[in-house]
Amino acid sequence: MEYLNQIRDFVWGTPLIILLLGTGIYLTVLLKGLQFRTLLSSLYLALIKRKEFGAHPGDISHFQALMTALAATVGTGNIAGVASAIAIGGPGAMFWMWLTGLFGMATKYSEAVLAVKYREVDALGTMSGGPMYYIEKGLKNNWLAMIFAVFAACAAFGTGNMIQSNSVAEAMKATFNIDHWITGIVLFILTFLVIMGGIKSIARAASAIVPIMILFYIIAGTIILIIYRVNILHAFELIFVHAFTPVAAAGGFAGATVKMAMQMGVSRGLLSNESGLGSSPIAAAAAKTDEPVRQALVSMTQTFIDTIVVCTFTGLVILVTGAWESGKTAAALTEHAFSLGLPGTWGGIVVSLSLIFFAYSTILGWAYYGEKSVEYIAGEKAIKPYRVLWVIVVFIGAIGKLETVWTLTDIMNGLMAFPNLIALLGLSFVIKNETNLFFKKHNSI
């Protein structure tokens, strides 16, 4: 573990933080702040208009592609990840998480443009796309594409599988006293029934689960913020002040440096919204569209919803209730904050139920990401064996001890980001040209 922790700290060191933020800033400048100029109209297109633009190639609607991506990203990172960032890096970690999210919207947009542009139809008649395809076809670099696919396939079993099923099992045991193995069997069956139907089945399930679970969590958080409304301004003060100044030890909080706030905010922000990681463009590539930019505008709202909305609610609840000084961390800290904010046992129940649905939806979304990565490595013949292995690992994750898996997952997530970010920078002129052509052709989105 000590050796793995050293590798994780190296991978998630200053170079990756600079590359992640730098890529987002560069793309923001290149696209003239597109994520800010088009945010409202993109949210309208994604969540309200939800119109399918003719009989275009693809497997699922752009709304379903967005929900699938959100299913994969709105997970334990929004509950445990945000709490860990604050517990280790202090309140200032939220600022760096927001910064990662805001600039990450340009990164997410760019990933989706390339994913749709360079996608292809596989032998089964379904769409295949994502970093491995735009690295191969855009950068003309087969070995870097294969490296990304291998890292993504490995990360999927940690980020999107074992960690999530273990989180569900822990929540079911703590809240309802249900044994881990029972939860593991139920997750095995539910996951099997959905993923065996492929992306269309996954997208239908995600479109049903994701909107409800996000609204449920936001409503609960809003109630607490109303109750503690006098502390909201102080919470924002803590965030902005300690983004640039160290925070001293207080209560059970051990204190944190600015470097730690930055590192935790950026790393947990990426773990939550996956901008730059290269996972969500795999879902974007499945959307029914002939306009890469239109789907990209929808896709970038994922980062806004995940980080600027859901993660912010978690962070503010932890700060306004004073729970951040309790000495607790991860999901236990978020549960403690919600318990302080809501009467009786309601706080714990809200967090547990949210964790269960967040984690289960992540299992479904990442099942598709891993599947497409494995398909790229070994071909269509590997899909069915992969799906069987996926549900078996779901059960193993529910009953296992995962300290090593958490660390390995952090490493794989970081390693995924490098080839993807190289591709985004190398193909930035393609992104800009596609964007200019689209807005020249259309007066509005």
Secondary structure, 3 states (H helix, E strand, C coil): CHHHHHHHHHHCCHHHHHHHHHHHHHHHHHCCCHHHHCHHHHHHHHHHHCCCCCCCCCCECHHHHHHHHHHHHCCHHHHHHHHHHHHHHCCCHHHHHHHHHHHHHHHHHHHHHHHHHCCEECCCCCEECCHHHHHHHCCCCHHHHHHHHHHHHHHHHHHHHHHHHHHHHHHHHHHHCCCHHHHHHHHHHHHHHHHCCHHHHHHHHHHHHHHHHHHHHHHHHHHHHHHCHHHHHHHHHHHHHCCCCCECCECCECCECHHHHHHHHHHHHHHHHCCCCCCCHHHHCCECCCCHHHHHHHHHHHHHHHHHHHHHHHHHHHHHCCHHHCCCCHHHHHHHHHHHHCCCCHHHHHHHHHHHHHHHHHHHHHHHHHHHHHHHHHCHHHHHHHHHHHHHHHHHHHHCCCHHHHHHHHHHHHHHHHHHHHHHHHCHHHHHHHHHHHHHHCCCC
